[in-house]
Every structure is written in structure tokens, then in C-alpha cells.
């Protein structure tokens, strides 16, 4: 952050003030209850930014108008999310069950993956489309 009120003394004892031009003044939170500790769960698409909130056990999207949308609840996937997303403040890619997010920009599909399963969200349909369970498959 930049403090706009800082004055710097000079050799002739006349202070100068450094201005912050065209920069942010402070911080604006989009949400104080939603976020992610997992950088691998955040992925931008053409229209939204998708992420997994492990503390709330939900899938979210950040829309073009800076609204945080709970897609687990909106797309009726909350019960599954509660059972399958790990509740963790610290994320490691090596954790069993850790989730990462990928995207197919040609098909506008978002993939939420862990080592056992993959969940595909179709942006075109606006729905979760496919769930694949691949545990014990070499």
C-alpha cells in the first residue's frame, strides 16, 4: 500500500509530498466470507473466474459484474460438495483428495479434478454435465 500523506524531508528543509496518481486507494473486498487457499483451484474462463472454497466446501464463480456466485447451491450440487470437498485451511497438491481446476476454452468446459474423480461444468449449458469416478483405474 502507498501512504499518500508521507512527506520526505529535503536538504533545504522544505518537505516534498509524493503523490499516488492513478493508483488504488485502499482495498475493496468482494466477499468477506468466501475465498480460496488453493491457488490451483482458480481458473478464468471467457466470462467468469471459477474457484473452489475448501472452508465452505463450495464451488464459486466470480461474474463479470464482480458478484460472487455459489454455483454449488445454484446448480443443486451442495450436498455432493459438502461430502466431497475437503475442509482445509492449508492446501497441498500432494493431499489425498486435493482439488484442482482446469478449463477447455474451446468447449467452454470447466473441470474440477482430484486424484479420484473429475466433475465437468458446461458454461454453455450452465450446468454440471459429467461426473467421472476414476479411483483404482491404472
Rosetta blueprint (number, residue, H / E / L):
1 X L
2 X L
3 X L
4 X L
5 X L
6 X L
7 X E
8 X E
9 X L
10 X L
11 X L
12 X L
13 X L
14 X L
15 X L
16 X E
17 X E
18 X L
19 X L
20 X L
21 X L
22 X L
23 X L
24 X L
25 X L
26 X L
27 X L
28 X L
29 X L
30 X L
31 X L
32 X L
33 X L
34 X L
35 X L
36 X L
37 X L
38 X L
39 X H
40 X H
41 X H
42 X L
43 X E
44 X E
45 X L
46 X L
47 X L
48 X L
49 X E
50 X E
51 X E
52 X E
53 X E
54 X L
55 X L
56 X L
57 X L
58 X E
59 X E
60 X E
61 X E
62 X E
63 X L
64 X L
65 X L
66 X L
67 X L
68 X E
69 X E
70 X E
71 X H
72 X H
73 X H
74 X H
75 X L
76 X L
77 X L
78 X H
79 X H
80 X H
81 X H
82 X H
83 X H
84 X H
85 X L
86 X L
87 X L
88 X L
89 X L
90 X L
91 X L
92 X L
93 X L
94 X L
95 X L
96 X L
97 X L
98 X L
99 X L
100 X E
101 X E
102 X E
103 X E
104 X E
105 X L
106 X L
107 X L
108 X L
109 X E
110 X E
111 X E
112 X E
113 X E
114 X L
115 X L
116 X L
117 X E
118 X E
119 X E
120 X E
121 X E
122 X E
123 X L
124 X L
125 X L
126 X L
127 X E
128 X E
129 X E
130 X E
131 X E
132 X E
133 X E
134 X L
135 X L
136 X L
137 X L
138 X L
